[in-house]
Amino acid sequence: MKWKHALQGLSTAALPAILLVGCAQHNWAPGPGRTVADFEPTKAQCSLMARHGGSGFAAVVSSSYVAEAALGHAIGESIRAQADFNDCMSARGFVISTPETVAANQGKSDRIKAEVQAATATYKQCVIGVRDLPRYEPLQQYFTDMQTGKHSMMQLAMDRMPTVAEARLMAAFSDEVEPCVEKRNVEYERIAAPFGPIFRQAQEVTKGEMLLLVKRQQTWSVYFTRVDQAGIALRERLRTTRI
């Protein structure tokens, strides 16, 4: 009888240690599109989900069976909760950090970054080649800064409609530079598939703004402001996109 009570006591005392084995601790690293700042809020959300995702427990037999069944259920729930937590973190863009995964993710990130830089440089050269054509010299004051992708304060203050001649010239320029944009979109999509739809959607937005401009239905300043806002929205979408 004493041994039975001693063994029951041992089962209860061993529970915390067993649960620690069930809930193995991992180091997590932000995957593409995530940052260190996202970790704590994501961890809190996943912990809450894991705690409340299990099933209830009930056993009606002898008191010793209830203790043993409860222990087994607790271990099972611990493992289930850890699996739910891991799945939740993975779904939200975090990866279990081991030397191998860190190296693999860093290698992927470096490759994508290098290929995007190369594609961007090719795109800029293509656009500059069209801009520098003598026929577009009258439009030089309206072009964006190719380094920042934004308009200057002076351009944003141009509260006037384009002239008829400027509108026609902008329409021609837009048509001539479109192959540069399309080639860039295709290349970005090759590098990372999610980039394709994002850039194409942004392209449609800017084309819509350009149409209003060449129809002389909005001023230069409004056009510049809306195009810059579209650029900000594009960068934010890219920042939060998993690849």
C-alpha positions as CSV (number, residue, x, y, z in Angstrom):
1,M,0.0,0.0,0.0
2,K,2.8,2.3,0.9
3,W,4.5,1.6,-2.5
4,K,1.2,2.4,-4.3
5,H,0.9,5.7,-2.6
6,A,4.6,6.5,-3.3
7,L,4.2,5.7,-7.0
8,Q,1.1,7.8,-7.2
9,G,3.0,10.6,-5.5
10,L,5.9,10.2,-8.0
11,S,3.5,10.4,-10.9
12,T,2.2,13.7,-9.7
13,A,5.7,15.1,-8.9
14,A,7.0,14.1,-12.4
15,L,4.2,15.9,-14.2
16,P,6.0,19.3,-14.6
17,A,9.1,17.6,-16.0
18,I,7.1,15.6,-18.5
19,L,5.2,18.6,-19.6
20,L,8.5,20.4,-20.2
21,V,9.6,17.6,-22.5
22,G,6.3,17.8,-24.3
23,C,6.6,21.6,-24.7
24,A,10.0,21.7,-26.3
25,Q,11.4,25.3,-26.5
26,H,12.5,26.6,-29.8
27,N,14.3,29.7,-31.0
28,W,12.3,31.5,-33.6
29,A,13.5,33.7,-36.4
30,P,11.5,36.1,-38.6
31,G,11.0,34.7,-42.1
32,P,10.7,36.9,-45.2
33,G,8.3,39.8,-44.7
34,R,8.5,39.6,-40.9
35,T,10.7,41.5,-38.5
36,V,11.9,41.0,-34.9
37,A,9.3,43.6,-33.8
38,D,6.6,41.3,-35.0
39,F,7.7,38.4,-32.7
40,E,6.2,39.3,-29.3
41,P,2.7,40.1,-30.7
42,T,2.7,37.0,-32.8
43,K,4.0,34.8,-29.9
44,A,1.2,36.1,-27.7
45,Q,-1.5,35.4,-30.3
46,C,-0.2,31.9,-31.0
47,S,0.1,31.1,-27.2
48,L,-3.5,32.1,-26.7
49,M,-4.7,30.0,-29.6
50,A,-2.7,27.0,-28.4
51,R,-4.0,27.2,-24.9
52,H,-7.6,27.3,-26.0
53,G,-7.5,24.8,-28.8
54,G,-7.6,21.6,-26.8
55,S,-10.4,19.3,-25.7
56,G,-11.9,18.7,-22.3
57,F,-11.2,15.7,-20.1
58,A,-13.4,13.4,-17.9
59,A,-12.9,9.9,-16.5
60,V,-15.2,8.0,-14.2
61,V,-13.5,4.9,-12.8
62,S,-11.3,4.4,-9.7
63,S,-9.3,7.3,-8.2
64,S,-6.0,5.8,-9.3
65,Y,-7.2,5.4,-12.9
66,V,-8.4,9.0,-12.9
67,A,-4.9,10.2,-11.8
68,E,-3.2,8.1,-14.4
69,A,-5.6,9.1,-17.2
70,A,-5.4,12.8,-16.2
71,L,-1.6,12.6,-16.5
72,G,-1.8,11.0,-19.9
73,H,-4.3,13.6,-21.0
74,A,-2.1,16.4,-19.7
75,I,0.9,15.1,-21.6
76,G,-1.2,14.7,-24.8
77,E,-2.6,18.2,-24.4
78,S,0.9,19.6,-23.9
79,I,2.1,18.0,-27.1
80,R,-1.0,19.2,-28.9
81,A,-0.6,22.7,-27.7
82,Q,3.1,22.8,-28.7
83,A,2.2,21.6,-32.2
84,D,-0.6,24.2,-32.5
85,F,1.8,26.9,-31.3
86,N,4.4,25.8,-33.9
87,D,1.9,25.7,-36.7
88,C,0.6,29.1,-35.7
89,M,4.1,30.7,-35.7
90,S,5.0,29.1,-39.0
91,A,1.7,30.3,-40.6
92,R,2.5,33.8,-39.5
93,G,5.9,33.8,-41.2
94,F,8.3,32.7,-38.4
95,V,10.7,29.8,-38.7
96,I,12.4,27.5,-36.1
97,S,15.9,28.8,-35.8
98,T,18.6,26.3,-36.1
99,P,22.1,26.9,-37.5
100,E,21.0,25.1,-40.7
101,T,17.7,27.1,-41.1
102,V,19.4,30.4,-40.3
103,A,22.0,29.7,-43.0
104,A,19.4,28.6,-45.5
105,N,17.1,31.6,-44.9
106,Q,20.0,34.0,-45.1
107,G,21.2,32.4,-48.3
108,K,17.7,32.7,-49.8
109,S,17.4,36.3,-48.6
110,D,20.8,37.3,-50.1
111,R,20.0,35.7,-53.4
112,I,16.6,37.4,-53.7
113,K,18.1,40.8,-52.7
114,A,20.9,40.5,-55.3
115,E,18.5,39.4,-58.1
116,V,16.0,42.2,-57.3
117,Q,18.9,44.8,-57.3
118,A,20.0,43.5,-60.7
119,A,16.5,43.6,-62.1
120,T,15.9,47.1,-60.7
121,A,19.1,48.4,-62.2
122,T,18.1,47.0,-65.6
123,Y,14.7,48.6,-65.3
124,K,16.2,52.0,-64.5
125,Q,18.5,51.8,-67.4
126,C,15.6,51.0,-69.7
127,V,13.5,53.9,-68.4
128,I,16.4,56.4,-68.6
129,G,17.1,55.3,-72.1
130,V,13.5,56.4,-73.1
131,R,13.6,59.6,-71.0
132,D,16.8,60.7,-72.7
133,L,15.3,60.6,-76.1
134,P,15.4,64.2,-77.5
135,R,11.6,64.3,-78.1
136,Y,10.9,64.0,-74.4
137,E,13.2,66.8,-73.4
138,P,10.1,69.1,-72.6
139,L,9.0,66.5,-70.0
140,Q,12.3,66.4,-68.0
141,Q,10.9,68.7,-65.3
142,Y,8.1,66.3,-64.6
143,F,10.0,63.0,-64.2
144,T,10.6,61.3,-60.9
145,D,13.9,61.0,-59.2
146,M,15.1,57.5,-60.4
147,Q,17.0,57.0,-57.1
148,T,14.2,57.7,-54.7
149,G,11.2,57.0,-56.9
150,K,9.5,60.1,-55.6
151,H,8.8,63.7,-56.7
152,S,10.4,66.8,-55.4
153,M,8.6,69.5,-53.3
154,M,8.8,71.8,-56.4
155,Q,7.0,69.2,-58.5
156,L,4.4,68.6,-55.8
157,A,3.6,72.4,-56.0
158,M,2.9,72.4,-59.7
159,D,-0.8,73.1,-59.3
160,R,-1.6,73.4,-63.0
161,M,-3.0,71.2,-65.8
162,P,-0.6,69.9,-68.5
163,T,-0.8,71.7,-71.8
164,V,-2.3,69.8,-74.7
165,A,1.2,69.3,-76.1
166,E,2.5,68.0,-72.8
167,A,-0.5,65.6,-72.4
168,R,0.1,64.1,-75.8
169,L,3.8,63.8,-75.1
170,M,3.2,62.1,-71.8
171,A,0.8,59.6,-73.5
172,A,3.5,58.8,-76.0
173,F,6.1,58.5,-73.2
174,S,3.9,56.2,-71.2
175,D,3.4,53.9,-74.2
176,E,7.1,53.8,-75.0
177,V,8.2,53.1,-71.4
178,E,5.6,50.3,-70.8
179,P,7.8,47.5,-72.2
180,C,10.4,48.5,-69.5
181,V,7.8,48.2,-66.8
182,E,6.4,44.9,-68.1
183,K,9.9,43.4,-68.4
184,R,10.6,44.4,-64.8
185,N,7.3,42.8,-63.6
186,V,8.1,39.5,-65.3
187,E,11.6,39.5,-63.8
188,Y,10.4,40.2,-60.3
189,E,7.8,37.5,-60.6
190,R,10.5,35.1,-61.7
191,I,12.6,36.0,-58.6
192,A,9.6,35.6,-56.2
193,A,6.2,34.6,-57.5
194,P,4.2,36.8,-55.1
195,F,5.9,39.9,-56.5
196,G,4.2,39.6,-59.9
197,P,0.5,40.4,-58.9
198,I,1.6,43.1,-56.5
199,F,3.6,45.1,-59.1
200,R,0.9,44.5,-61.8
201,Q,-1.7,45.9,-59.5
202,A,0.5,48.9,-58.7
203,Q,1.0,49.4,-62.5
204,E,-2.7,49.5,-63.1
205,V,-3.1,52.2,-60.4
206,T,-0.4,54.4,-61.9
207,K,-1.8,53.9,-65.4
208,G,-5.2,55.1,-64.2
209,E,-3.6,58.2,-62.8
210,M,-1.7,58.8,-66.0
211,L,-4.9,58.5,-68.0
212,L,-6.5,61.2,-65.9
213,L,-3.4,63.4,-66.5
214,V,-3.3,63.0,-70.3
215,K,-7.0,63.7,-70.5
216,R,-6.2,66.9,-68.6
217,Q,-8.6,65.9,-65.8
218,Q,-6.1,66.5,-62.9
219,T,-3.2,68.7,-62.2
220,W,0.4,67.8,-62.2
221,S,0.5,68.2,-58.4
222,V,-2.4,65.8,-57.8
223,Y,-0.9,63.3,-60.2
224,F,2.5,63.4,-58.5
225,T,0.9,63.1,-55.0
226,R,-1.3,60.1,-56.0
227,V,1.6,58.3,-57.8
228,D,3.8,58.8,-54.7
229,Q,1.1,57.5,-52.5
230,A,0.8,54.4,-54.7
231,G,4.5,53.9,-54.4
232,I,4.3,54.0,-50.6
233,A,1.4,51.5,-50.6
234,L,3.5,49.3,-52.9
235,R,6.5,49.3,-50.6
236,E,4.3,48.5,-47.6
237,R,2.8,45.5,-49.4
238,L,6.2,44.2,-50.4
239,R,7.4,44.6,-46.8
240,T,4.6,42.4,-45.5
241,T,4.7,39.8,-48.3
242,R,6.0,36.3,-47.5
243,I,8.2,34.9,-50.2
